[in-house]
């Protein structure tokens, strides 16, 4: 690490509140920020589960006017975001309180940007326009999953339904306040806990192994890897294990959200996105299917950092060559994902070699700014390179093939 190079780091404007039960303080905290009229944004599943009821009560108890918008859709589209923008403008809301997973939090961030600045989602994909942005309604974000880190980041993703391509709005502003209440994740089923936890792990590793320079983000990402390695299995096995739930939320939102939110990612997310979109695979799961293979693809570009990851995952590598230590890290990641069910062969999802070759060709034609090439330890330069990764990911995998000795140990 060198400290002779410049780096920047930002976080929610009014800070972060973390702790079991803190969602119940939303009303008082929102009132202190000067809110008078709130758009309470969520999706119908979260609303149906009753998760927003106590938050809505706390807002009303604080004498704040509240209207609920529960039309957020999984994997937001341009029209879905536009509908939220129209509702927000029409209601004259000064604050958006968003409660949900990454789709809800991204929708809220996009809504705030477009209400404050006008235009369409694509008008704000161009990063060069960030400096001209004005603030929209203030944002207070509460995640109901531990994985996306969307409650800490500035960007927001949405899909163009005409092309199926996911684009990213570049916002100048993070949330005013992020409230992290692990109790909101208690009801998440095991497969959701596994997929969102895989997202958190992928973001931490991808951000740590990229070529950006941000030592503060590096420290956060590496600690997140340690916590996910220690607690994800427990959170999947028993959703009422609140020690594991709290550790996962701290890792996913506070550490990874700030870590990758300041240092960026590289190729794992863009590659997994095209596969997930094609085969309708949930985001976190699509990451797990490809993460070990893409780490092996880029191994030679980040050997030392992968050795750090091995140590964070409590894998003994003393006496090994750096390259062997890096491979042990990848093996440990593969075993962790297999244990929680997010490392499986692509054939299970209907993928074929011919179709994956076409996806590889499409990816290779995309501009570098959307493929993660600028930060990747090894960029994807040709369709043939990515096709080779996909061929490996198609195959049959048996968890027993990875030595149990590589599994993360420790109960916390």
C-alpha positions in Angstrom: 0.0 0.0 0.0 1.2 3.5 -0.8 -0.1 6.7 0.7 1.6 9.0 -1.8 -1.4 8.8 -4.2 -4.7 10.7 -3.8 -7.9 9.0 -3.0 -11.4 10.1 -2.0 -14.1 8.7 0.3 -17.7 9.7 0.9 -20.6 8.4 2.9 -24.2 9.2 3.7 -24.5 13.0 4.5 -26.0 12.6 8.0 -24.2 9.4 8.8 -25.3 5.8 9.5 -27.4 4.3 12.3 -26.8 0.6 13.1 -28.5 -1.7 15.5 -31.4 -4.1 16.2 -34.6 -2.1 16.6 -33.3 1.1 15.0 -35.9 1.1 12.3 -38.4 2.1 15.0 -36.5 5.4 15.4 -37.1 6.3 11.7 -39.9 8.8 12.4 -38.0 10.8 15.1 -34.8 10.9 13.0 -36.7 11.9 9.8 -38.4 14.7 11.7 -35.1 16.0 13.0 -33.9 16.3 9.4 -36.8 18.7 8.7 -39.1 16.3 6.8 -42.8 17.1 6.6 -44.2 15.0 3.8 -42.8 11.5 3.1 -43.1 9.1 0.2 -42.7 5.7 1.9 -41.3 3.5 -0.9 -41.3 -0.3 -0.9 -42.5 -3.3 -2.9 -45.6 -5.4 -2.3 -43.8 -8.3 -0.8 -42.1 -6.2 1.8 -45.3 -4.4 2.5 -47.2 -7.7 2.7 -44.7 -9.1 5.2 -45.6 -6.2 7.5 -42.1 -4.8 7.6 -43.1 -1.2 6.8 -45.9 -1.0 9.3 -43.9 0.0 12.4 -41.8 2.4 10.2 -45.0 4.0 8.9 -46.3 4.3 12.5 -43.1 5.9 13.7 -43.3 8.5 10.9 -47.0 9.3 11.7 -46.2 9.4 15.4 -43.6 12.1 14.5 -46.4 14.1 12.9 -45.1 13.6 9.4 -47.5 13.2 6.5 -47.0 9.8 4.8 -48.1 8.2 1.5 -47.0 4.7 0.6 -45.7 3.7 -2.9 -45.5 0.0 -3.1 -45.2 -0.4 -6.9 -41.4 -1.1 -6.9 -40.6 -4.1 -9.2 -37.7 -6.5 -8.9 -35.0 -5.4 -11.3 -36.3 -1.9 -12.0 -37.1 -0.8 -15.5 -37.2 2.7 -17.0 -41.0 2.8 -17.0 -41.2 1.6 -13.4 -38.8 4.4 -12.3 -40.7 6.9 -14.4 -43.9 5.9 -12.6 -42.3 6.5 -9.2 -41.0 9.9 -10.3 -44.5 10.9 -11.5 -45.9 9.9 -8.1 -43.2 11.7 -6.1 -43.6 14.9 -8.2 -47.4 14.8 -7.9 -47.3 14.4 -4.2 -44.9 17.2 -3.5 -42.8 15.0 -1.1 -39.7 16.5 0.5 -38.4 13.2 1.6 -38.3 9.6 0.4 -38.0 6.8 3.0 -37.2 3.6 1.1 -37.5 0.2 2.8 -36.5 -2.9 0.8 -33.9 -4.7 -1.1 -31.6 -3.3 -3.8 -34.4 -2.8 -6.3 -36.3 -0.5 -3.9 -33.2 1.4 -2.8 -32.0 1.9 -6.4 -35.5 3.0 -7.4 -35.5 5.6 -4.6 -32.1 7.0 -5.5 -33.1 7.3 -9.2 -36.4 8.9 -8.3 -34.7 11.5 -6.1 -32.3 12.4 -8.8 -34.9 12.7 -11.6 -37.3 14.7 -9.4 -34.6 17.1 -8.5 -33.1 17.4 -12.0 -35.7 16.4 -14.6 -35.0 14.4 -17.7 -35.0 10.6 -18.2 -33.0 7.9 -16.6 -30.6 7.7 -19.6 -29.9 11.5 -19.3 -28.0 10.8 -16.1 -26.1 7.7 -17.1 -23.3 10.0 -18.4 -20.9 10.5 -15.5 -19.7 13.8 -16.8 -23.0 15.4 -15.8 -22.6 14.6 -12.1 -21.2 18.0 -11.3 -24.3 19.7 -12.6 -26.8 17.7 -10.5 -29.0 19.4 -7.9 -30.4 17.6 -4.8 -33.8 16.1 -5.0 -36.0 15.0 -2.1 -33.9 13.9 0.8 -33.3 10.1 1.1 -33.5 7.9 4.1 -32.7 4.2 3.2 -33.4 1.0 5.2 -32.3 -2.3 3.7 -34.3 -5.5 4.3 -31.5 -7.8 2.9 -27.8 -8.0 3.6 -26.1 -8.0 0.3 -26.5 -5.1 -2.2 -25.0 -2.3 -0.3 -27.4 0.0 -2.2 -28.3 1.8 1.0 -24.7 3.3 1.0 -24.0 3.8 -2.7 -24.8 6.7 -5.1 -25.6 4.8 -8.3 -28.9 3.2 -9.3 -29.5 0.5 -11.9 -32.5 0.1 -14.2 -33.2 -2.0 -17.3 -34.1 -0.6 -20.7 -37.0 -2.9 -21.6 -36.4 -2.4 -25.4 -32.9 -3.9 -25.2 -32.8 -5.8 -21.9 -29.6 -3.9 -21.0 -29.2 -2.6 -17.5 -27.8 0.9 -17.2 -26.5 2.8 -14.2 -27.6 6.3 -13.3 -24.7 8.2 -11.8 -25.8 10.3 -8.8 -23.9 13.0 -7.1 -25.6 12.3 -3.8 -25.7 9.5 -1.3 -28.6 9.1 1.1 -29.1 11.7 3.8 -29.3 8.9 6.4 -29.0 5.2 6.3 -30.6 3.1 9.0 -29.3 -0.5 9.3 -31.6 -2.6 11.4 -30.7 -6.4 11.3 -34.2 -7.2 12.5 -35.5 -6.2 9.1 -33.6 -9.2 7.6 -34.9 -11.8 10.0 -37.7 -13.0 7.8 -35.6 -13.3 4.6 -35.8 -17.0 3.5 -32.6 -19.0 3.3 -32.2 -18.8 -0.5 -32.6 -15.0 -0.4 -30.1 -14.8 2.5 -27.7 -16.9 0.5 -28.0 -14.9 -2.7 -27.7 -11.5 -1.1 -24.8 -12.7 1.0 -23.1 -13.9 -2.2 -23.6 -10.5 -3.6 -21.9 -8.9 -0.6 -19.0 -11.3 -0.8 -18.6 -10.8 -4.5 -18.6 -7.0 -4.1 -16.0 -7.1 -1.4 -13.7 -9.4 -3.3 -14.3 -7.7 -6.6 -13.6 -4.2 -5.1 -10.6 -5.4 -3.2 -9.0 -7.1 -6.2 -9.5 -4.3 -8.6 -6.9 -1.8 -9.7 -8.3 1.3 -7.9 -6.3 3.1 -5.2 -8.4 3.5 -2.0 -6.7 2.1 1.1 -9.7 2.9 3.3 -12.0 1.0 1.0 -9.6 -1.8 0.9 -9.6 -2.2 4.7 -13.4 -2.2 4.8 -13.7 -4.7 2.0 -11.2 -7.1 3.5 -13.0 -7.0 6.9 -16.2 -7.7 5.1 -14.7 -10.8 3.5 -13.8 -12.0 6.9 -17.2 -11.5 8.4 -19.1 -13.0 5.4 -16.8 -16.0 5.5 -17.5 -16.5 9.2 -21.2 -15.8 9.4 -23.0 -16.4 6.0 -23.4 -20.1 6.6 -24.9 -19.5 10.0 -27.3 -16.9 8.7 -28.5 -19.2 5.9 -28.8 -22.2 8.3 -30.9 -20.3 10.9 -32.5 -16.9 10.1 -33.2 -16.3 13.8 -29.5 -16.3 14.6 -29.4 -12.6 15.2 -25.6 -12.5 15.8 -25.1 -13.8 12.3 -27.8 -11.5 10.9 -26.2 -8.5 12.5 -22.8 -9.5 11.3 -24.0 -9.9 7.8 -25.8 -6.6 7.7 -22.7 -4.8 9.1 -20.6 -6.6 6.5 -22.9 -6.0 3.6 -24.2 -2.4 4.2 -21.7 -0.7 6.3 -18.4 -2.3 5.1 -19.1 -3.4 1.6 -21.5 -0.6 0.8 -19.0 2.0 1.7 -16.0 -0.1 0.4 -17.1 -0.9 -3.2 -19.2 2.3 -3.2 -16.0 4.3 -3.1 -13.6 1.9 -4.9 -15.7 0.4 -7.6 -15.9 -3.2 -8.9 -14.6 -4.8 -12.1 -15.7 -7.6 -14.5 -17.6 -10.0 -12.2 -20.8 -8.0 -12.0 -21.0 -7.0 -15.7 -20.4 -10.6 -16.9 -22.8 -12.1 -14.3 -25.4 -9.5 -15.3 -25.6 -10.6 -18.9 -25.9 -14.3 -17.9 -28.5 -13.5 -15.2 -30.6 -11.4 -17.6 -30.5 -14.0 -20.3 -31.6 -16.9 -18.1 -33.6 -15.0 -15.5 -31.3 -15.9 -12.7 -31.5 -13.7 -9.6 -28.6 -11.3 -9.3 -26.9 -12.8 -6.3 -27.2 -16.3 -7.6 -25.7 -15.4 -11.0 -22.7 -13.9 -9.2 -22.1 -17.1 -7.3 -22.3 -19.2 -10.5 -19.4 -17.3 -12.0 -17.3 -15.7 -9.3 -14.8 -18.5 -8.8 -14.2 -18.9 -12.5 -13.7 -15.2 -13.1 -11.3 -15.0 -10.1 -9.3 -17.8 -11.7 -9.4 -15.9 -15.0 -7.9 -12.8 -13.4 -5.6 -14.6 -10.8 -2.3 -13.5 -12.3 -3.3 -9.9 -12.0 -4.1 -9.9 -8.3 -2.1 -12.8 -6.7 -1.1 -10.8 -3.6 -4.6 -9.5 -3.0 -6.0 -13.0 -3.3 -3.6 -14.2 -0.7 -4.9 -11.5 1.6 -8.4 -12.9 1.0 -7.3 -16.4 1.8 -6.1 -15.1 5.2 -9.4 -13.2 5.8 -11.2 -16.5 5.1 -9.0 -18.2 7.7 -7.3 -20.5 5.1 -3.8 -21.5 6.1 -1.3 -20.5 3.3 2.0 -20.2 5.2 4.7 -22.0 3.3 2.8 -21.9 0.0 3.9 -20.0 -3.1 1.9 -16.8 -3.7 0.2 -18.4 -6.7 -0.8 -21.4 -4.7 -2.0 -19.2 -1.9 -4.2 -17.3 -4.3 -5.7 -20.5 -5.7 -6.5 -21.6 -2.1 -8.4 -18.4 -1.7 -10.5 -19.2 -4.8 -11.1 -22.7 -3.6 -12.3 -21.4 -0.3 -14.7 -19.0 -2.0 -16.0 -21.9 -4.1 -16.6 -24.0 -1.1 -18.4 -21.3 0.8 -20.7 -20.6 -2.2 -21.3 -24.4 -2.6 -22.2 -24.7 1.1 -24.9 -22.0 0.8 -26.2 -23.2 -2.6 -25.1 -20.4 -4.9 -22.3 -22.2 -6.7 -23.9 -24.5 -9.3 -23.4 -25.4 -13.0 -24.9 -23.1 -15.5 -26.5 -26.1 -17.3 -29.0 -26.2 -14.4 -30.5 -23.0 -15.7 -30.8 -24.0 -19.3 -27.6 -22.5 -20.5 -25.9 -23.9 -23.7 -22.5 -23.5 -25.0 -23.8 -21.9 -28.3 -25.9 -19.4 -26.5 -23.1 -18.5 -24.0 -20.7 -18.0 -27.0 -23.2 -15.4 -28.3 -23.3 -13.7 -25.0 -19.5 -13.6 -24.9 -19.5 -12.0 -28.4 -22.0 -9.4 -27.2 -20.0 -8.6 -24.1 -16.8 -8.2 -26.1 -18.5 -5.6 -28.3 -19.6 -3.5 -25.4 -17.6 -0.3 -24.5 -15.0 -0.6 -21.8 -16.9 1.6 -19.4 -19.7 -1.0 -19.0 -17.5 -4.1 -18.9 -15.3 -3.2 -15.9 -12.2 -3.2 -18.1 -10.7 -0.1 -16.5 -10.4 -1.6 -13.1 -10.1 -5.3 -13.8 -6.9 -7.1 -12.8 -7.3 -8.9 -16.2 -9.8 -7.3 -18.6 -11.9 -9.5 -21.0 -10.3 -8.6 -24.3 -11.9 -11.1 -26.6 -15.0 -13.2 -26.9 -12.9 -16.4 -26.9 -11.5 -15.6 -23.5 -15.0 -15.2 -22.0 -16.3 -18.3 -23.8 -13.6 -20.3 -22.2 -14.8 -19.1 -18.7 -18.4 -20.0 -19.7 -17.4 -23.5 -20.8 -16.0 -24.2 -17.4 -19.0 -22.7 -15.6 -21.3 -25.0 -17.6 -19.9 -28.2 -16.1 -21.1 -30.4 -13.3 -19.8 -29.6 -9.8 -19.7 -31.7 -6.7 -19.1 -29.9 -3.4 -17.1 -32.9 -2.1 -14.4 -32.2 -4.7 -13.2 -29.3 -2.6 -11.3 -30.3 0.5 -13.3 -29.6 3.7 -10.0 -28.2 5.1 -10.5 -25.2 2.8 -13.9 -24.3 4.4 -13.9 -21.3 6.6 -13.7 -22.3 10.3 -14.8 -20.5 13.4 -18.2 -19.8 14.9 -17.8 -16.1 15.4 
